[in-house]
Amino acid sequence: MSDLQQEKHPFLDFVNANKKSLTYVIAFVVIALAGYVGYTELYQKPREEKAADAIFAAEKYFAMDSSNLVLNGDGRSKGVLYIIKEFSGTNAANLAKYYAGVSYYRNNDFNKAIEYLKDFSTNAKQIQAIAYGTIGDAYSELKNNDEAISFYKKAGGHFPEDEAISAEYLYRAASLLELNGKADDAISIYKDIKTKYPKTERGFMADKYINRLKVQP
């Protein structure tokens, strides 16, 4: 027998020995890939398009502060509550949760505002910071100061590049701490605002807030 015939090919030997198993694996991968492409192109993509069309009117009403129309629609177009229910899992349904949460807050339904905003998430950091801050506002209205402070801090630290938003929500956290008699914690946050965001209105006023607490008996 020649040296070429005697040469071993481990990979070919493995394939030959496991032809049946490998066939099943390849078939599974092909079926899974086909299923994913089919789901994406034939099901999810059309739903995304329909949901995006449906939310257009709600976005218009949201900009007008027409909260009831945002939530329930105007009879011709659907509101965000319908979009959340009918198009669950789409990007538009996720955004609809933000619109719903803010609209409920505007309608003084603070528990509903918290519910929908907590279920919303986005990579758009400015919008996410506002969502956290609005949750803080809702908890503040419900007199749940500990949760309010927690979300104000979360909002203030989420997108420091937006100095005005960050300084404002940190200020709200410090204000609640101050009202709860936690002067040292409030001063610490006011100092952070002064250091990190000196060009903002809250940063400019930080020394006033600090001095006010320091002179209190």
C-alpha positions as CSV (number, residue, x, y, z in Angstrom):
1,M,0.0,0.0,0.0
2,S,1.4,3.4,-0.9
3,D,2.2,6.1,1.6
4,L,-0.6,8.2,0.2
5,Q,-3.1,5.4,0.8
6,Q,-1.7,4.9,4.3
7,E,-2.0,8.6,5.2
8,K,-4.8,9.3,7.7
9,H,-7.3,12.1,7.4
10,P,-8.9,12.6,10.8
11,F,-11.5,15.1,9.6
12,L,-12.7,12.8,6.8
13,D,-12.7,9.9,9.1
14,F,-14.9,11.8,11.6
15,V,-17.3,12.9,8.8
16,N,-17.6,9.3,7.5
17,A,-18.1,8.0,11.0
18,N,-20.8,10.6,11.8
19,K,-22.6,11.1,8.5
20,K,-26.0,10.5,10.0
21,S,-25.6,12.8,13.0
22,L,-24.0,15.6,10.8
23,T,-26.9,15.3,8.4
24,Y,-29.4,16.0,11.2
25,V,-27.3,18.9,12.5
26,I,-27.1,20.5,9.0
27,A,-30.8,20.0,8.4
28,F,-31.6,21.5,11.8
29,V,-29.5,24.6,11.0
30,V,-31.0,25.0,7.6
31,I,-34.5,24.7,9.0
32,A,-33.8,27.1,11.9
33,L,-32.3,29.7,9.5
34,A,-35.2,29.4,7.1
35,G,-37.6,29.8,10.0
36,Y,-35.9,32.9,11.3
37,V,-35.8,34.5,7.8
38,G,-39.4,33.6,7.3
39,Y,-40.5,34.9,10.7
40,T,-38.5,38.2,10.1
41,E,-39.5,38.8,6.6
42,L,-43.0,37.4,6.4
43,Y,-44.3,38.1,9.9
44,Q,-42.3,40.6,12.0
45,K,-41.3,43.1,9.3
46,P,-45.0,43.6,8.1
47,R,-46.1,44.0,11.7
48,E,-43.3,46.6,12.3
49,E,-44.5,48.5,9.3
50,K,-48.2,48.4,10.3
51,A,-47.3,49.4,13.9
52,A,-45.2,52.3,12.6
53,D,-48.1,53.5,10.5
54,A,-50.6,53.2,13.4
55,I,-48.5,55.2,15.8
56,F,-48.1,58.2,13.5
57,A,-51.4,59.9,14.6
58,A,-50.6,59.2,18.3
59,E,-47.2,61.0,17.9
60,K,-49.0,64.0,16.5
61,Y,-51.4,64.1,19.5
62,F,-48.5,63.5,21.9
63,A,-46.8,66.7,20.6
64,M,-50.1,68.6,21.2
65,D,-50.4,67.3,24.8
66,S,-53.7,65.7,23.9
67,S,-53.3,62.8,26.3
68,N,-56.7,61.1,25.9
69,L,-56.3,61.0,22.1
70,V,-52.8,59.6,22.5
71,L,-54.1,56.8,24.7
72,N,-57.3,56.0,22.9
73,G,-57.2,57.4,19.5
74,D,-59.7,59.7,17.8
75,G,-62.1,57.2,16.2
76,R,-60.3,57.2,12.9
77,S,-56.8,56.4,14.2
78,K,-55.8,54.0,17.0
79,G,-54.3,55.1,20.3
80,V,-51.1,53.8,21.9
81,L,-53.0,51.3,24.1
82,Y,-54.3,49.5,21.0
83,I,-50.8,49.5,19.5
84,I,-49.2,48.1,22.6
85,K,-51.8,45.3,22.7
86,E,-52.0,44.4,19.0
87,F,-48.4,44.9,18.0
88,S,-46.5,43.6,21.0
89,G,-42.8,43.1,20.4
90,T,-42.5,45.7,17.8
91,N,-40.4,48.9,18.1
92,A,-43.5,51.0,17.8
93,A,-45.2,49.1,20.6
94,N,-42.2,49.8,22.8
95,L,-42.3,53.5,22.0
96,A,-46.0,53.5,22.6
97,K,-45.3,52.5,26.2
98,Y,-43.4,55.7,26.6
99,Y,-46.2,57.8,25.1
100,A,-48.7,56.0,27.3
101,G,-46.6,56.5,30.5
102,V,-46.1,60.2,29.9
103,S,-49.8,60.7,28.9
104,Y,-51.0,58.9,32.0
105,Y,-48.7,61.2,34.0
106,R,-50.2,64.2,32.4
107,N,-53.6,62.9,33.3
108,N,-52.5,62.5,36.9
109,D,-52.8,58.7,36.8
110,F,-49.4,58.2,38.4
111,N,-49.6,54.5,39.0
112,K,-50.4,53.8,35.3
113,A,-47.6,56.2,34.3
114,I,-45.1,54.2,36.4
115,E,-46.4,50.9,35.0
116,Y,-45.9,51.8,31.4
117,L,-42.7,53.7,31.8
118,K,-41.1,50.9,33.7
119,D,-41.9,48.6,30.8
120,F,-40.3,50.9,28.3
121,S,-36.6,50.9,27.3
122,T,-34.6,52.5,24.6
123,N,-31.0,53.0,23.5
124,A,-31.8,56.7,23.0
125,K,-30.3,57.8,26.2
126,Q,-31.9,61.3,26.4
127,I,-35.4,59.7,26.1
128,Q,-34.6,57.0,28.6
129,A,-33.4,59.6,31.0
130,I,-36.7,61.5,30.7
131,A,-38.6,58.2,31.2
132,Y,-36.7,57.6,34.4
133,G,-37.3,61.2,35.5
134,T,-41.0,61.0,34.8
135,I,-41.2,57.8,36.9
136,G,-39.5,59.9,39.7
137,D,-42.1,62.6,39.2
138,A,-44.9,60.1,39.5
139,Y,-43.5,58.6,42.7
140,S,-43.1,62.1,44.1
141,E,-46.7,62.8,43.4
142,L,-47.6,59.6,45.2
143,K,-45.5,60.7,48.2
144,N,-43.2,57.7,47.7
145,N,-40.1,59.8,48.2
146,D,-37.5,57.0,48.4
147,E,-38.5,55.7,45.0
148,A,-38.7,59.2,43.6
149,I,-35.2,60.0,44.8
150,S,-33.9,56.7,43.4
151,F,-35.3,57.4,39.9
152,Y,-34.3,61.0,39.9
153,K,-30.7,59.9,40.6
154,K,-31.0,57.3,37.8
155,A,-32.3,59.9,35.4
156,G,-29.6,62.4,36.4
157,G,-26.8,59.9,35.9
158,H,-28.1,58.2,32.7
159,F,-27.0,60.7,30.1
160,P,-24.6,63.3,31.5
161,E,-23.9,64.7,28.1
162,D,-27.3,66.4,28.3
163,E,-26.3,68.8,31.1
164,A,-29.6,70.5,31.5
165,I,-31.6,67.2,31.9
166,S,-29.0,65.7,34.2
167,A,-28.7,68.8,36.5
168,E,-32.5,69.1,36.7
169,Y,-33.2,65.6,37.8
170,L,-30.3,65.6,40.3
171,Y,-31.7,68.8,41.7
172,R,-35.1,67.2,42.2
173,A,-33.4,64.3,44.0
174,A,-31.6,66.8,46.3
175,S,-34.7,68.8,46.9
176,L,-36.6,65.7,48.1
177,L,-33.6,64.7,50.3
178,E,-33.7,68.2,51.7
179,L,-37.4,68.0,52.5
180,N,-36.8,64.7,54.2
181,G,-34.3,66.2,56.5
182,K,-31.3,64.6,54.8
183,A,-29.3,67.8,54.5
184,D,-25.9,66.2,54.1
185,D,-27.0,64.0,51.3
186,A,-28.7,66.9,49.6
187,I,-25.6,69.1,49.9
188,S,-23.5,66.3,48.3
189,I,-25.7,66.2,45.2
190,Y,-25.8,70.0,45.0
191,K,-22.0,70.0,45.0
192,D,-22.0,67.4,42.2
193,I,-24.3,69.6,40.2
194,K,-22.1,72.6,40.8
195,T,-19.0,70.7,39.8
196,K,-20.3,68.7,36.8
197,Y,-22.9,71.2,35.3
198,P,-21.7,74.7,36.3
199,K,-23.1,76.2,33.1
200,T,-26.7,75.1,33.8
201,E,-29.3,77.1,35.8
202,R,-29.1,74.5,38.6
203,G,-25.4,74.5,38.6
204,F,-25.3,78.3,38.7
205,M,-27.7,78.3,41.7
206,A,-26.0,75.4,43.5
207,D,-24.1,77.6,46.0
208,K,-27.4,79.2,47.0
209,Y,-28.9,75.8,47.7
210,I,-25.8,74.7,49.7
211,N,-25.5,77.9,51.7
212,R,-29.2,77.7,52.6
213,L,-28.8,74.3,54.1
214,K,-25.5,75.2,55.9
215,V,-27.1,78.1,57.8
216,Q,-30.1,76.1,58.9
217,P,-30.1,75.4,62.7
